[in-house]
Amino acid sequence: MSQRNPLPAIQPVIRPVLLSVVTLVITFSQVVTLVAGQRGSINRWHLAGTIHQLAAQHREQFQIPGMSVAIAQRGRIVYQQGFGYRNQEQRLPATVQTRYRLASISKSVTSVLVMLLVEQGRLDLDRELGGYLPGLSREHRAIRLAQLLSHQSGIRHYQPNDPDTLKFEYCHKAISFFQDDDLKFPPGEKFLYSTHAYTMLGAALEKATNKSFRQLVIDEITIKQNLPTLRPEDRSINDPLRATLYNNVATGDSPAGKPQKIRNMPVTADDISWKCPGGGLESTAPDLCRFALQLMNGSLLKDTNRQQLWTARKLKSGKVTNYGLGWVLGATNDHAYVAHSGSQLGAKSYLRIYPKEEIVVVILSNCRSHRPQDLGDTLSQKVLAQPYPTRRFLLRRR
């Protein structure tokens, strides 16, 4: 397979100077909370006690090593809290500053990045992929960018021989192991969830901008939006606040009617650079919550473009899916929401946004033993059931 770089002018993935700038930006916010210990932040929100109890019960029930929760309402974060440990063996607490893998929530972040580039006139959602990557096969060239975002491209998902140890600095190189595979169906005919489709999308973004996808995230999201921990995972950079990854291992048979005994075992991180657009980002819970707030308040995207992301897409047959452009659509009773979950080695994550009610719920964790969307649903119902108080609630550090 040829190693020729078809985009020789692309900027380096992460420049040392840029990393220094990002590090300086986050240093101040870290100093405040490094001394906070396991309690993280205490707040005076009227539902804080209830939310804290429900989250703590969920962590205990599913034996989760570490978890962080953030909730926003009416334009501000009203609750943020760490539970358990980011490193269980060293008894290092999970706090509001713990960095977790986002897994497939990365797809939602990527969709916003795409729309930012559309607003800048650098991308066209209806343009065929061949306009950006002319070296692909004929059937791949006919895929439109919107079909990649909405899982209607026909590009396959994972299979056993996919790499998890190779490091890719560019998406246009990472597509090499699946770009010649036949499509599962003609674009637009069916819905097939595909992380590889997002890697292909990342390759198109690289061609359109002459930057690596990773650099695009740092430039357009991490720095411009002042979200210092929402960034591509890079394990070559030591971050003491990054969560250790765990697998849950059964320790043996349990008595009848008793929960199975589980031991959380630390695992070596796999390399997720090959799927950066669809599952390679990391963040703290508060920064992901701020990302959602900026998306809702119009400071990230124009309202019309945001609505494109949050509108259910149709197949060629006219059938409406429950997926927009990088977002799952759902409802709690009559309250419509957009959301995404994520699951990969050492992480499960969930983000839910109620646009009309201005509510955001974020749950991040460092194992796969639970369904954070279940906790997200429980917490959402509690927030929806309570009217928002008139006085302003502020977070105080301790």
N, C-alpha and C positions, 0 to 999 in steps of 0.2 A: 504494500500500500504506500503510495507516494507521501512523503513528508513535506513536500513543497508548500510553503505558506502562500495561499492565494491572496492574502491581504497583508503584504509586507509593511504597509504604512501604519498598521494598527498600533496604537500606543501600548506601552507595557501594561501588564495587568494591574499592578499596584506600584506606584512609584514610591521610593523611600521617603521623599520629601512630603508627598501627600499623606502617607501613613503618619508621619510626624505631626502633621496638622490635625488629622483626625484624633490622634492620641491626646494632643493638647486640649482639643475640644471636650473630650469626655473626662479628662482628669478632674476638673472641678466638681462635676456631678458625682463622681465616684467618692471623692473625699468625704462628702456629707454622709453617705450611707455605708461606707466601709465599717464604721463603728456601730452600725445599727444592730448587728447581730441577727438572730433569727426572726426577731419581730419586724424588721424592715421599717415600714411607716405605719404610724397609728393615725387614724383620722376620726372626725366627728360626724361622719355621714350617718343618717338615721338608720340605715340598714347594715352598718358595718358589722355589728355583732352577729346578725343572722347570716350574712354572707361568710363571715369568718368561720362560724360553726359548720356550715354546710361544706365549705371547701376542706376544712380540717377532717371532717368525717369521710369525705370522698378519698382523701389521701390515705387515711388509715385503712379504710375498707379495701382499697386496691394496692396497699403496701407500696406506695409510690415514694422513691427516695427523696426527690425534690420537685417542687411545683411552685409557680408564681402566678398570681391572678391580678388583673387590673380591670377596673370598670369605670366607664365614663358616662356622664349624663349631662345633657344640656351644655355641651361645649367644654367640659372640664373633667379631669380625672377625679373621681370622688372616693375611689378605693384602690389601694395597691398593697399587696402583701406577699411575702415569701413563706413557704411552708416546707419543713423538713430540711434536707441537706443537698447542696450542690455537689458535695463530696462526702459520702456517708462514712468512709473509712477514716478520714481526717476530721470528721465532725465539723465540716465547714458549712455554715447555714446557707440555705437558699434565701435570697433577699429580692428586693425589687430591682437590684442591679445585676442579677444573675443572667447570663447569656445562654439561651437555649437554641437548638436547631428549630427552624420553622417548618421543615419538611415541605409539604405541598401548599402551605400558605404562601410559599414563595411564588406560586402561580398568580395569586391575587396581586402581589407586589409587582410582578412582571407586567401584568395587564395595565396597571397604572403607568408604569414606565413607558409602555408602548403608546398609550394615549397621550402622554406628555410629548413624545416624539411626533405624534400625529399633529398635535397643536403647534409644534414648531415647524411643520411642513416637511419633515424628514421621512415620514412613513405614510403609507396609504393602506388602510385595512382591507380594501377591496382589490388591491393589486395582487397579481399572481406571484407565487414564490420565485418563479423563473426570472422575474424582473430584478431580484436581488441575488439569486444564486443560480446563474444560468448553466452551471455544470451538472445540475441534477438530472435525473431521468425525466422523460416527458411527462409521466403521470405525476411525479412529484412537483414538477414545475407548474402544473395547473392548480395546485393548492393555493387558496387565498389566505392572507394573514389572519383574517377573522375566523377562518375554519381551524387554524392551528389553536387559537385562543379558546375556541368553543368545543374542542375535542370532536370535530367533524372532519378531520383531515384524512383519516384512514391510515395514518402512521401507527405502527404497533406500539404496545406498551412494553414492559419489561419481559425478558425471558432469561433462563438460567445462565447463559453464557455472557451476559452483559458485564462490563468491567466494573469493579468497585475498588480497585487498587491503583489504577492508572490516573495520573494527574493531567488534566487538560487546562491549559491557560485560555483557550479560545473555544467557543461553541462550534465554530466552523471546522475544527478538528475533531471535536467530540462526536459529531454526527457520522463520522467515518465508519463506525461499526454497525449502523443500521440504515444508512441513506440509500443503499442498493437493495434493501428488502422490498418485496412487493407490498403495495398498499392492501389493507384488509378489505377495502371497499372504495368505490369512487368518492371523491370528496363531496361532502354535503348529504350523502345518502343515509348515514347512520351516526350514532353517537358512540364513541369508543374512547374512554379515558386514557390519555397517553402523556406521560411525562416526556417521552422522546419528542413529541410534537413541540413541546416548549423549548427543548434544546435546539430543534430546527428553527424555531422562531428566533432564538437568541443569535443563531448564525446569520439570519436575515438582518437583524439589528446591527450586528457587527459590520456587515457589508454596507448598510445604509449610512452609518455614522463614522466608519473608519476607526472605531474604538472596540476594545474587548467588551463583552457583555458585563463582566465584573467591573470594569472601569465606569461603564455607563451607570450602574447602580450606585457606585460611590459618588459620581459627579452629580447625578440628577436626584437621588434620594437621600443618601447618607449626609452629604454636605449641604446641598441647596435647601433641603427641607429640615436641616438641623435635627437629624435623627441618627446620632453617632453610633448607636449599636445595631441599627438595622443595616446589614451589610452582608456581602458574601462571606461564608465561612472560610477561614484560612488558618489551618492548624499549624502552619509553619511559624505563625506569630503567637507567642505565648500570651495568654490572657488568663490571669488568676481568677477572674470572675466567671469564666466559662464553666458550664455545668459538666461534670463527669457523665459519661454515657453508661447506662446500665441495661442489662438483660435480666429478666425475671426467670429464675430457675426453680422448679419444684424440688423440695428437699426430701420428699418421700410421701407415703400414703398418710392421709389424715383420718381421724375417727369419723364414723358416719355422722353426717349432719354438721360437721365442722368445716370451716374454710380450709382450703388447701394451704399448707405451709409453703411460703415462697421466700427465696433468698435472692436479693438483688446483687448481681455480679457485675462489677465494672468490666467494660469491654473496650477494646482498641477501636478508635474511630476509623471508619472506612473513608475512602476519598470520594467526596460527592461533587468534585469540581466538574465532572462530566454532565451533571444535571443541574447546574447552577440556576437557570431560569425557572425550573419546575420543582426544585427541591434542594437548593444549595445555599439558602440564606439563613442568617441567625439574627437574634434580637433579644432585648429584654421585653418583659410584658408591658411596661409603661411606654417604651418607644413604639411598639406595635400599636398600642392604644392611641398614641398621638398621631401616628400615621393615619389611622381610621378617622380621627377627629378632623384632620386637615382635609381628608377626602370629602367628608360631609360638609365642611363649612365653605368649600369652594376655593380654598387657598392652594390646593393642589391641581385641580382640574376645573374647567368650565362645567357648569351644571349639565349642559346637553351632552358633553362627552362622558361625564360620569354616568349619566343615565344609560348611555350605550353599553357600558360595562355591566350594568345592573338590569338589563332587559333580557328576558328569556329568548334564546335563539331557536329558530325553526329549522327543521330539516327540509330537504327539497320536496318531500312529500307533503309538507305543511304541518307535520306534527311538531308540537311545541315541546321543547325539552325543559328541564328545571335548572339549566345552566346558562349563564350569560357569557361574558367574555372574562374568564378567570374567576368567576364567582358562582356559588350555588345559591339558588333562590328558594326561599321557604317562608313559612308563616307560623306564628304562635297564636292560635285562635285567629283573630282578625288583624294581627300585627305582622306586617310583612318584614322580612329581614333578608339580608345577604350574608353569606358566610363562606368559610372554607375550613376544612380540617387538614391535619397532616400527620403522617406516621412514617418513621424510618428508624434505623438503628439508634437506640438511645434517646428517642424523642417521640412524644405525641403532643399535638398542638391544636388549638381551636380559636377561631376569630369569628365573632358574630356582630353584625351592625343592624340596628333598627333605624333606618333613615328618618322616618316621620317622628318617632319618639326621641330621637337623638340619644340613643343608648349604644354603648360599645361594651362587649364582654370579651376578654382575652384570657386564655388559659394555656400556659406552657409548662412542659414537664420533661424529665430526663429518663423516661422509660416508656415501654409500650404496654403496660399491664392493665390499661383502663381505656375508657371512651370519654375523652374530655368534652365531647359534644353533649353527653348526657348531663354532666355537671353544668355545662353552658346553658342547657335548656332549663335546668332547675334554677340557676341564678337569674336567668332572664325573666322567668315567670315571677320571681320575687320582686324584681325591680319594676316590671310592668304593672304589678298589682298595687304598687304604692305611689301615691302622687308625689311629685317632686316638691320638696320644701321651698319656701320662698327665701329663706336666709341662705347666705353663701357659705358653703362648707369648704374649709381649707385643710390641706394636709399639713401636719407638723411632724418634723423629724425627731427621732430619739435614738 
